[in-house]
Amino acid sequence: MKAILSTVMLALAMICTCTQAQENTTDYWMDRANVLIHKDLEEEAVFAYDEVLKLDPKNETALLRKASTLYTLGKEDEGQRAYERALLLMEEDLKNISQNAKAWQNKAIALSGLGRKDEAKEANEEALAIFNHSLDRDPENISLWKGKADVLAFLGRWEEALQAYSRVTEIDPEDYGAWGRKGEFLGMIGRYNESLLALDKAIETIPADNDEDIQAWSLAKVAVLHSSNQIGEALSLLDNLSDLYPQNKKAWSLMGYDMAKLGRYNESLEAYEEVLELDPKDAQAWSTKARQLVEMKRYDEAQEAFDKAIELMPGDDLKELEQIVQIWLDKGDAQNETGNGDDAGKAFQKALEISDEALLNNSKQTSFILLKGNALFNLGRYDEAREAYDQAIKTASPNSFHVPSAWIGEGKALLALGRNEEALEAFRQALEINPTLVEAWKGKGDSQKALGRARDASLSFHVAEKLR
């Protein structure tokens, strides 16, 4: 999972440019989309990319960024279509100018998004050869060094990528974007202390009046602090960020998340209230608040918050429908905790009905197949749930983050059916894709315990607890 997410993040950052421009130009809308991405407003960013494409239908960068964002939103079919369209444009470019490093680089991004890894690697190697040749003639060209660094990162050659970005900062020590990218690269390979130092340098170098980039790179630092499990430090940075920029919803949301992780539930709720003060119609914030209230066993308030979230989501697009289904599932879980099995069953049934309706329009929408499996599981229909999870695994694209979730669901259903050895294998499959999944480690432990392997189970539970 980390590798998949890192690839998406890399693709988004790699083709990102920040420029000031007049409204209703391609530069303006690309800049606007970049700001929205940093604020986790992906739906709005897709709209901005569409505005770019209205003005310039052959804008490959906009297509690639749109595709990556659609993938992040779980709209895999739309994302793949955007990648395919971009790929056609780049192949046309390369017919005309075969030595275009950027075109090869973008082609690699599209191929990677389509799951064609071997071809993506070949395209990146072509790009790298052209960048190297160009740098032989122009060794001080920052743009070429950045391109080379990003290609090396895609190829997994992290040390060389870092050396390339170090060359950028040698040529121009004030290039805060290069310091930031270097910090992100270091974070991706687990060198957290060096990553934080580079990100600090980026933040220090940003002009004081550039509020957007200060916030964006500060949040990038928060992400590294989260990855290194430095929650207290992340919270301190978020506290400072929300003081300086009280309109930053993402900072307040992350603060709420971190407070909850530290068991500071009342303060967590206060942070989510700040989010809702900024945007009372933020359905996602209402649903997050509801889940927080469940953790605090304030079930009546939680049900009200769940209902408010559902009310605010019209379900006009698939992403909203997915969120609505998940809210019904969470609502059912909360009702189960209070012993209200009848209402819980109704909530799970509602989740199932919405999922089935969505699948009538597109039977290969992996996210809804997975949600359907979860609804069936919660209704105690374990064999049907397994069928849904199997279908999700077969239907999902190679890079889909739904695959490990489907294996976890498969494992839970098999465990409920008493098929413990098969359940253990399903959880192993999930962990092979992403070894940091807490639920998979817990499921593995439950399977081992059911098989009488107490020592192995104890180790799995220990890993799950450490990863929380």
Order of alpha helices (4+ residues) and beta strands (2+ residues): alpha-alpha-alpha-alpha-alpha-alpha-alpha-alpha-alpha-alpha-alpha-alpha-alpha-alpha-alpha-alpha-alpha-alpha-alpha-alpha-alpha-alpha-alpha-alpha-alpha
